[in-house]
Every structure is written in structure tokens, then in C-alpha cells.
């Protein structure tokens, strides 16, 4: 194995180790973050006020509004039964009613879609019923302004889950650890493959050429073809033998 291939393989191994360490660290941190959902859920109240922020200008996944209840639809009207007698409204800090503009009161339970799919904590006695300031979703066109506070009011006790803030933290972990770890692992695998190919194809010594001369075998690695046979030189004292055959008469028969 030549020196270059050794360095390439060593670099691949180091990148794989780096990627594995950071990858497992990132996954563990994501798992730990998933257990902190309660940190992003407000206390229960019939009136909740929160300021809308969108620092990157790319939109927000908004807030989920939850009430006590279960995901049941006993009357088969595709709406959660707990919402049957619920009132819901949104007012901005200027006193304008922006319920239809800035939120969506769903309580939906259909065969293909249900608010239960977005519930941050399963089977905790609280169900998702509405969405506020979700400006990043293609399905909704909520109009919420940067820095403006919005007050959600209902006749039932509610909790607000700040899904956008939670998603921001998860995104930062993915960008800082998971993606770099994945890139390092991929590059490490590529270097190992390249180094292995180089080790197999580079640095091989050429076989010496065997040269035959006058019945003897000579090894000459500098020649690439067989040498011509050498003719034996006649001795100076050598005489041509006299002809012993019959000579025809000069005059003919």
C-alpha cells in the first residue's frame, strides 16, 4: 500500500469517527428536546395573549390551541364533540377582531385528517382545536404582523403550544450537529472507497523480462524484448573442404 492511499484511508476513518460521535450526540439531543414539550405550553386560561415574531422573515408554524377533552366524534359530524359548545375569537392589540384572518378554529376529525395528528402530547387529556398565526403553512393564509400581540379568547379553559419556537430549537440542532455529522460520514465513506481503489491499483512493481541468449537464461529488467541470437564466428584456420563429387566432362558425352 502506497503512502497516498494510507493518508486517504486514514482521513476516511477519522471522518467516520467524527460523524458517528456528532451524529449520536445530535440524535440524543433531539430526543431530549422532544421530552421538553411542556416548556413550550402555556398555563391554562380562558384568555391568552402572545406576541407574533418572525425574525427570519420566512414565516412561522404558529401556535396550537388546546382544550380539555378527547378525540371523539360520536355524532359523526367530523368535528370533535368537545367543541360543540365552544366559543373562540382572536383580537389584535389594536382591538380589531381578526379571528378569520389570523386563525382557524377546526376541531376536525375526518377519515383522512384529524387535529390529533398534530397533538404535541398524546393522551394527556388535552386536544388540539385551533391554529393561530401559522404563516408558513400552504394550507392556511393567516395574516399576522411582526411584533403585534394577539389575544385568544374562549369560554373554555385553553392552553397555547408554541410549535414555532419548538421547531426553531429542533432546526438549530439539526443544522449544527445532525447535518454536519451526516456529511462527514458520507465523505468518510467516499474516502475509504477511493483509498481502497488506490491501494489496489497503485505502486505495483513490473515483472522482469526473461532473455534467452545462446542457451543461457539472462535476467535484464531494462530490456523490453528478446535479444537476437548471436552467431558463432568461424576460426581463421578454417578451410573449406574439397569437393569429392564427380565433375561432368567439358566436351560432353
ZAPAMAR-944521 format. One record per residue (C-alpha): residue number from 1; residue in three letters; x, y, z. Coordinates in pm, 1 decimal, padded with zeros to 6 digits, always signed. Example, Ala and Ser with C-alpha at 12.3 -4.5 7.8 and 13.67 -1.06 7.14 Angstrom:
<sites>
seq;type;east;north;up
1;ALA;+01230.0;-00450.0;+00780.0 $
2;SER;+01367.0;-00106.0;+00714.0 $
</sites>
This chain:
<sites>
seq;type;east;north;up
1;UNK;+00000.0;+00000.0;+00000.0 $
2;UNK;+00148.5;+00335.4;-00102.0 $
3;UNK;+00171.3;+00643.0;+00121.5 $
4;UNK;-00103.0;+00842.4;-00053.2 $
5;UNK;-00362.2;+00565.6;-00018.3 $
6;UNK;-00271.1;+00529.7;+00351.4 $
7;UNK;-00341.2;+00900.4;+00411.1 $
8;UNK;-00670.8;+00882.6;+00219.2 $
9;UNK;-00791.7;+00578.3;+00415.6 $
10;UNK;-00682.2;+00733.9;+00746.7 $
11;UNK;-00874.0;+01052.3;+00661.1 $
12;UNK;-01183.7;+00849.3;+00580.2 $
13;UNK;-01166.1;+00666.9;+00912.4 $
14;UNK;-01126.5;+00992.8;+01105.8 $
15;UNK;-01426.7;+01147.8;+00927.5 $
16;UNK;-01637.6;+00841.5;+01003.1 $
17;UNK;-01544.0;+00860.5;+01370.8 $
18;UNK;-01620.7;+01234.3;+01378.1 $
19;UNK;-01953.5;+01182.8;+01202.1 $
20;UNK;-02054.7;+00899.7;+01434.2 $
21;UNK;-01977.3;+01096.5;+01750.7 $
22;UNK;-02159.3;+01411.4;+01638.9 $
23;UNK;-02442.2;+01210.5;+01485.5 $
24;UNK;-02519.4;+01019.4;+01804.2 $
25;UNK;-02483.5;+01341.2;+02004.4 $
26;UNK;-02730.1;+01521.0;+01777.7 $
27;UNK;-02983.0;+01238.3;+01786.9 $
28;UNK;-02960.2;+01221.3;+02165.6 $
29;UNK;-03012.8;+01596.9;+02188.3 $
30;UNK;-03317.0;+01577.9;+01958.9 $
31;UNK;-03461.6;+01302.4;+02174.4 $
32;UNK;-03401.8;+01509.0;+02487.4 $
33;UNK;-03561.5;+01812.4;+02325.6 $
34;UNK;-03867.5;+01606.1;+02239.2 $
35;UNK;-03919.4;+01544.8;+02610.5 $
36;UNK;-03933.5;+01920.0;+02681.5 $
37;UNK;-04264.1;+01987.3;+02505.2 $
38;UNK;-04417.0;+02113.8;+02827.2 $
39;UNK;-04166.4;+02403.7;+02824.9 $
40;UNK;-04349.8;+02544.2;+02522.8 $
41;UNK;-04703.7;+02504.5;+02655.0 $
42;UNK;-04869.4;+02790.5;+02841.8 $
43;UNK;-05076.5;+02765.8;+03158.1 $
44;UNK;-05449.3;+02703.3;+03115.9 $
45;UNK;-05669.9;+03012.3;+03088.2 $
46;UNK;-05975.6;+03142.2;+02903.1 $
47;UNK;-05770.9;+03434.2;+02765.3 $
48;UNK;-05416.1;+03406.6;+02630.8 $
49;UNK;-05208.6;+03691.1;+02482.8 $
50;UNK;-04892.7;+03629.8;+02281.3 $
51;UNK;-04673.8;+03839.1;+02052.6 $
52;UNK;-04609.9;+03720.8;+01698.8 $
53;UNK;-04244.9;+03718.3;+01586.1 $
54;UNK;-04082.9;+03616.3;+01259.5 $
55;UNK;-03715.2;+03710.2;+01288.1 $
56;UNK;-03600.9;+03534.4;+00968.9 $
57;UNK;-03894.0;+03658.6;+00760.1 $
58;UNK;-03966.8;+03305.5;+00636.8 $
59;UNK;-04291.9;+03259.5;+00824.7 $
60;UNK;-04394.8;+03082.0;+01142.2 $
61;UNK;-04551.0;+02743.8;+01218.2 $
62;UNK;-04765.2;+02933.1;+01468.0 $
63;UNK;-04943.9;+02826.6;+01784.2 $
64;UNK;-05176.3;+02536.0;+01861.6 $
65;UNK;-05476.5;+02597.2;+02087.5 $
66;UNK;-05581.1;+02304.7;+02306.7 $
67;UNK;-05874.8;+02239.5;+02538.0 $
68;UNK;-05959.1;+01957.3;+02776.7 $
69;UNK;-06131.0;+01663.0;+02612.3 $
70;UNK;-06085.4;+01353.4;+02398.0 $
71;UNK;-06073.8;+01293.0;+02025.5 $
72;UNK;-06429.4;+01163.4;+01990.2 $
73;UNK;-06695.8;+01219.0;+01725.2 $
74;UNK;-06997.9;+01026.2;+01841.9 $
75;UNK;-07246.7;+01219.4;+01624.7 $
76;UNK;-07037.9;+01164.2;+01308.3 $
77;UNK;-07025.8;+01528.9;+01202.4 $
78;UNK;-06643.6;+01524.4;+01150.4 $
79;UNK;-06594.8;+01758.1;+01446.0 $
80;UNK;-06461.3;+01679.9;+01791.6 $
81;UNK;-06753.7;+01661.9;+02038.2 $
82;UNK;-06568.3;+01872.8;+02296.8 $
83;UNK;-06600.1;+02175.1;+02064.2 $
84;UNK;-06978.9;+02162.1;+02029.9 $
85;UNK;-07047.6;+02448.1;+02273.7 $
86;UNK;-06713.5;+02630.0;+02249.6 $
87;UNK;-06666.2;+02996.3;+02152.3 $
88;UNK;-06338.8;+03117.5;+02000.6 $
89;UNK;-06209.7;+03459.2;+01892.0 $
90;UNK;-05882.0;+03643.2;+01818.4 $
91;UNK;-05822.6;+04015.0;+01874.2 $
92;UNK;-05507.3;+04207.8;+01787.1 $
93;UNK;-05350.3;+04470.4;+02015.1 $
94;UNK;-05540.4;+04745.6;+01830.3 $
95;UNK;-05876.4;+04597.4;+01925.0 $
96;UNK;-05956.0;+04451.2;+01583.2 $
97;UNK;-06132.3;+04115.9;+01560.1 $
98;UNK;-05902.1;+03909.7;+01337.1 $
99;UNK;-06043.6;+03562.0;+01405.5 $
100;UNK;-06091.6;+03469.3;+01040.0 $
101;UNK;-05774.3;+03648.3;+00926.5 $
102;UNK;-05525.8;+03522.1;+01186.3 $
103;UNK;-05656.8;+03183.1;+01295.9 $
104;UNK;-05854.3;+02871.3;+01214.7 $
105;UNK;-06099.9;+02709.6;+01455.1 $
106;UNK;-06100.4;+02348.2;+01335.4 $
107;UNK;-06191.0;+02071.0;+01584.4 $
108;UNK;-06178.8;+01845.2;+01280.7 $
109;UNK;-06198.9;+01464.7;+01284.9 $
110;UNK;-06220.0;+01320.7;+00935.4 $
111;UNK;-06117.6;+00983.2;+00798.0 $
112;UNK;-05808.0;+01121.0;+00621.9 $
113;UNK;-05719.3;+01405.2;+00857.0 $
114;UNK;-05761.1;+01484.0;+01226.1 $
115;UNK;-05625.0;+01750.9;+01459.7 $
116;UNK;-05495.5;+01461.0;+01667.6 $
117;UNK;-05209.7;+01416.6;+01417.6 $
118;UNK;-05052.5;+01743.6;+01538.2 $
119;UNK;-05107.3;+01688.7;+01909.2 $
120;UNK;-04770.7;+01750.8;+02083.1 $
121;UNK;-04852.7;+01523.2;+02379.1 $
122;UNK;-05066.2;+01216.2;+02320.6 $
123;UNK;-05333.4;+01104.5;+02566.4 $
124;UNK;-05275.2;+01386.7;+02815.2 $
125;UNK;-05641.7;+01490.3;+02833.4 $
126;UNK;-05587.9;+01798.3;+02610.5 $
127;UNK;-05684.1;+01807.4;+02242.3 $
128;UNK;-05592.0;+02042.3;+01956.6 $
129;UNK;-05886.9;+02254.8;+01840.4 $
130;UNK;-05744.9;+02565.8;+01666.5 $
131;UNK;-05442.7;+02717.9;+01492.2 $
132;UNK;-05320.7;+03078.1;+01524.3 $
133;UNK;-05060.1;+03271.4;+01318.9 $
134;UNK;-04948.5;+02974.5;+01111.2 $
135;UNK;-04795.8;+03183.3;+00832.1 $
136;UNK;-04568.2;+02915.1;+00688.7 $
137;UNK;-04833.0;+02658.4;+00600.9 $
138;UNK;-04951.2;+02642.3;+00239.5 $
139;UNK;-05294.8;+02524.3;+00350.5 $
140;UNK;-05371.9;+02834.4;+00559.0 $
141;UNK;-05318.4;+03200.5;+00475.4 $
142;UNK;-05301.9;+03354.0;+00820.7 $
143;UNK;-05229.5;+03724.9;+00842.3 $
144;UNK;-05018.4;+03801.4;+01146.0 $
145;UNK;-04785.7;+04101.5;+01169.9 $
146;UNK;-04435.2;+04106.8;+01315.8 $
147;UNK;-04425.1;+04239.2;+01672.4 $
148;UNK;-04803.9;+04255.0;+01710.2 $
149;UNK;-04967.5;+04089.6;+02013.0 $
150;UNK;-05277.5;+03874.7;+01968.4 $
151;UNK;-05532.3;+03777.9;+02234.5 $
152;UNK;-05715.1;+03443.9;+02204.2 $
153;UNK;-06040.2;+03425.0;+02397.7 $
154;UNK;-06277.7;+03134.2;+02464.3 $
155;UNK;-06549.0;+03026.2;+02705.0 $
156;UNK;-06339.4;+02716.5;+02781.2 $
157;UNK;-06002.3;+02692.4;+02951.6 $
158;UNK;-05725.4;+02673.4;+02690.3 $
159;UNK;-05354.0;+02606.8;+02657.2 $
160;UNK;-05126.9;+02750.1;+02386.9 $
161;UNK;-04847.9;+02538.3;+02242.0 $
162;UNK;-04575.5;+02745.2;+02069.0 $
163;UNK;-04489.4;+02498.1;+01794.9 $
164;UNK;-04280.9;+02754.9;+01606.0 $
165;UNK;-04041.1;+02807.8;+01896.5 $
166;UNK;-04009.1;+02433.5;+01946.8 $
167;UNK;-03940.1;+02379.8;+01576.5 $
168;UNK;-03673.7;+02652.3;+01579.5 $
169;UNK;-03477.0;+02473.1;+01851.9 $
170;UNK;-03506.4;+02140.6;+01669.3 $
171;UNK;-03393.1;+02303.9;+01345.2 $
172;UNK;-03087.1;+02453.3;+01514.1 $
173;UNK;-02984.4;+02110.5;+01646.9 $
174;UNK;-03025.1;+01954.0;+01303.5 $
175;UNK;-02823.4;+02227.5;+01131.1 $
176;UNK;-02548.8;+02235.1;+01394.7 $
177;UNK;-02497.8;+01861.7;+01452.9 $
178;UNK;-02705.1;+01617.4;+01250.7 $
179;UNK;-02637.1;+01754.3;+00900.4 $
180;UNK;-02259.4;+01808.0;+00954.3 $
181;UNK;-02233.2;+01459.6;+01104.1 $
182;UNK;-02412.3;+01308.3;+00807.1 $
183;UNK;-02188.8;+01498.6;+00565.5 $
184;UNK;-01874.3;+01387.6;+00746.4 $
185;UNK;-01987.5;+01026.0;+00745.6 $
186;UNK;-02067.3;+01035.9;+00373.4 $
187;UNK;-01731.8;+01195.8;+00289.3 $
188;UNK;-01553.6;+00942.3;+00509.2 $
189;UNK;-01714.0;+00652.3;+00320.0 $
190;UNK;-01611.9;+00809.9;-00012.0 $
191;UNK;-01250.0;+00847.4;+00103.8 $
192;UNK;-01238.9;+00485.9;+00220.6 $
193;UNK;-01360.4;+00366.7;-00118.4 $
194;UNK;-01113.1;+00588.2;-00304.5 $
195;UNK;-00827.0;+00485.7;-00075.1 $
196;UNK;-00908.6;+00118.6;-00123.0 $
197;UNK;-00905.9;+00155.2;-00502.3 $
198;UNK;-00574.9;+00341.5;-00488.6 $
199;UNK;-00420.7;+00073.4;-00266.8 $
200;UNK;-00518.1;-00196.1;-00516.7 $
201;UNK;-00412.4;-00017.1;-00834.2 $
202;UNK;-00109.9;+00196.7;-00744.2 $
203;UNK;+00250.9;+00103.6;-00658.8 $
204;UNK;+00267.3;-00238.9;-00825.6 $
205;UNK;+00620.0;-00341.6;-00941.6 $
206;UNK;+00660.8;-00455.9;-01304.3 $
207;UNK;+00774.5;-00815.1;-01362.7 $
208;UNK;+01135.0;-00859.6;-01504.0 $
209;UNK;+01167.4;-00978.9;-01863.2 $
210;UNK;+01342.3;-01311.3;-01919.5 $
211;UNK;+01601.1;-01300.4;-02205.0 $
212;UNK;+01739.0;-01612.7;-02369.4 $
213;UNK;+02092.0;-01597.7;-02523.4 $
214;UNK;+02297.0;-01892.3;-02657.3 $
215;UNK;+02112.2;-02140.1;-02445.4 $
216;UNK;+02166.7;-01941.3;-02124.1 $
217;UNK;+01897.8;-01753.6;-01934.4 $
218;UNK;+01972.4;-01388.1;-01857.8 $
219;UNK;+01763.0;-01150.0;-01648.1 $
220;UNK;+01755.4;-00798.3;-01789.7 $
221;UNK;+01484.6;-00577.5;-01641.9 $
222;UNK;+01582.7;-00286.0;-01868.0 $
223;UNK;+01507.6;-00467.5;-02193.9 $
224;UNK;+01154.1;-00498.1;-02318.0 $
225;UNK;+01221.2;-00751.3;-02598.9 $
226;UNK;+01414.2;-01069.2;-02659.3 $
227;UNK;+01779.1;-01024.7;-02773.4 $
228;UNK;+01871.3;-01159.9;-03113.0 $
229;UNK;+02071.9;-01486.8;-03109.3 $
230;UNK;+02449.7;-01438.9;-03153.9 $
231;UNK;+02611.0;-01629.6;-03442.9 $
232;UNK;+02938.3;-01813.7;-03367.1 $
233;UNK;+03238.0;-01662.0;-03559.0 $
234;UNK;+03443.2;-01902.0;-03775.1 $
235;UNK;+03808.8;-01960.2;-03681.2 $
236;UNK;+04077.1;-01808.0;-03909.8 $
237;UNK;+04238.2;-02150.1;-03983.2 $
238;UNK;+03917.1;-02293.7;-04107.1 $
239;UNK;+03937.6;-02421.7;-04474.3 $
240;UNK;+03653.2;-02509.0;-04698.2 $
241;UNK;+03650.3;-02888.1;-04755.8 $
242;UNK;+03740.3;-03013.9;-05107.5 $
243;UNK;+03461.8;-03125.4;-05330.0 $
244;UNK;+03452.4;-03502.2;-05377.4 $
245;UNK;+03166.7;-03526.5;-05620.2 $
246;UNK;+03203.3;-03616.5;-05992.7 $
247;UNK;+03267.0;-03338.6;-06244.9 $
248;UNK;+03093.0;-03370.4;-06583.0 $
249;UNK;+03325.7;-03375.2;-06889.9 $
250;UNK;+03381.0;-03045.9;-07054.4 $
251;UNK;+03326.4;-03181.5;-07401.7 $
252;UNK;+03011.3;-03359.6;-07321.5 $
253;UNK;+02924.8;-03717.6;-07389.7 $
</sites>
